[in-house]
Amino acid sequence: MLALYAGTLGTSAALLFALQPMVGKMLLPLLGGAPAVWNTCLMFFQTTLLAGYLYAHLVAQRLGPRAQAIVHLGLVGAAALTLPIAVRAAGPPGPRPSLWLLGVLTATAGAPFLALAATAPLLQRWFAAAAHPAARDPFFLYAASNAGSLLALAAYPAVVERHLPSAAQAWWWAWGYGAFVASTALCAWGFVRARPAAPSPPPGAAPAAPGAPPDAAPATGSWPERLGWGALAAVPSSLLLSVTAHATTNIAAAPLLWVVPLGLYLATFVLAFARTPPPRRAVRALAAPAAVAVTLALLGLGPRTAGLALAIHTGAFFVLALACHGELAGRRPGVARLTEFYLWLAIGGAVGGAFNALAAPVLFASLAEYPLGVVAACLVLPSVSAVVARPGDWRRDVAWAAGILAYVVVMQRALPSLDVEAESFMALLVSLGLPLALTTLVWPRARRFGLCLGAVLLAGAWPPSDRLAHAERNFFGQVATTLDPGGRYRQFVHGDTLHGAQALDPARRREPLAYFHPSGPIGQVFADLDARQAVRRVAVVGLGVGTLAAYGRPGQRWTFYEINPAVDRLARDATRFTYLQDSAAAWDVVLGDGRLGLAAARDGEFDVIVLDAFTSDALPVHLLTVEAVDLYLAKLAPGGLLVVDVSNRYLDLAAVLAAVAAARELDGLWWHHRATPAERARHVVDSAWGVVARRPAPLDALRADPRWQPLAPRPEVRPWTDQYSSLVGAWRARPSGAGP
């Protein structure tokens, strides 16, 4: 019996968490590969999980064993009729992509996800009614369930994504769901036979589980208890989406990076609900240094290498989530309130997810929910010390936080007068590092520590600087315009990645900068095209600030495809950037995904197609597949060029482009340009560009320059297709210099 229940729960959990990256990957191309796709998917899955837990709670409380079995088998059977999973969305999203995406998710995966989500608490309740020695405390099955989830998440990028196209993934998943239906039917049959007429016990009828820790909360059913469960579940859920957004915005919106924070999140459940969990007091003690470490990283005082920074963010998240989930496990009630407990856990998870996915983009122009989540984690955890709180303690806690805030504000305004740049490492160390060190002294008192940490983060988020000119955020990410430290250039930043820049000196304002300087690869490509007078129509996927329009010539027509309306507004705003207004060519901007926009163009319409959608490092994979390149070739005139910006800090996109070019027997070159000190002084950065053509002749002039090298496929990098893409082979061991 135990093996049957554990196997069924493990299978349902594995299917549940294989479904998430599989469906998310199917949906990415419809929204331009935006990182927010995954956060919206997570929020949807958390909300559906809540619906499943509510269903399980009502079924367990209102129905007898036979009715429970019939109703649940009806649900899982009906969900099987929607398989295999396939995205059948008609047309692009409207002005509110999040709501459109939620509708597509509901139609695509809502029914099977609901059936799988409801199974975990319901089967644990069935097992608790069985005559088995372990049935007195079935919460350990929750750990087994999360272990299955963790296994599925690890297998997806390592095995499934690398070897199976999307259609095959959907069919294999459908067969796995069939096995789950069969094992659920066996569990239901055993449940009915063992207890054919016994009704479910009413809430609060059973005492605390005998196997629960000594400090487990009694089954009082009080609202403070329920709200405590919800808060301890909401904070890790919010942190999960914050860490995921940080990674997918600055690296790649791909399942490889989705599953890492989610896998750690599940691992904390496995550990917290194990029969021998980590000591809660020890984990709480680790929460303070974890919070300090991630605060240092958020304030710019952490390591500069991406790998170490990512390790700090994910490691701190793991510790904070484990501390919260450890408190949840320690406060679990008796068996009679099992489904209620899971319901409140799901309510908290859904609230945390909805705050990040729906509320935060409206409330904040930056990823402010991340530091808020760190502070909230410190506040919801009990104090490590055994000091009894006195009535006046909260006043002292607030006084500490106010003093920390006052110190930071004063120092940030005093340092520039001492000729110390406000955003230099030394200034950050004095103004933020010292008060953060002082904050660590009060870590045994959770409330005081959390308030002081919040004061440091609050002051650090709004330093006294006139460098930030504009910031906004929408479904497609956060964008900002800033001034460089010398005040000579206006820069456009997406996340933490430079997208473009323009000199404020009127004599240089038409000069392409950053990745697009005439001394770099893209400058040489357009110099060759100008010499051959080979350009009439140009298509550019990715507008940025319109820098490439500087290469426009009279008589040419340039069409930019841009998915983010905020980017379009900034590029057109002549008070910020003037590349579009200064261009000698006629131009227009088409809003929407670049691949979908190009599909609507006439065949053979363009002489050059430029893909400049990859330098954000959040990679829209669907733009570099074999099918996408086939589309570009169809839209190119004879002798036309496909030019691809393959600059990326983490992925070898030149190898991906080489694999796709080889699959279509195309000629290709690439050049990784490393900016000289003199170029850097003129605001030029490292860049890498690839050029592809149907035949060698259009590339002859570039081939004569030894800096251009043939595109050479790597054996471990297979050509990406609409059904297959994997970041594992293209991952760099070290961040590349081809990016800021």
Beta strands, then each sheet from edge to edge (+ up, - down):
strand 1: 468-474
strand 2: 477-483
strand 3: 489-494
strand 4: 497-503
strand 5: 537-541
strand 6: 557-562
strand 7: 586-591
strand 8: 606-611
strand 9: 636-645
strand 10: 667-673
strand 11: 687-693
strand 12: 709-710
sheet 1: 1+ 2- 3+ 4-
sheet 2: 7+ 6+ 5+ 8+ 9+ 11- 10+ 12-
end
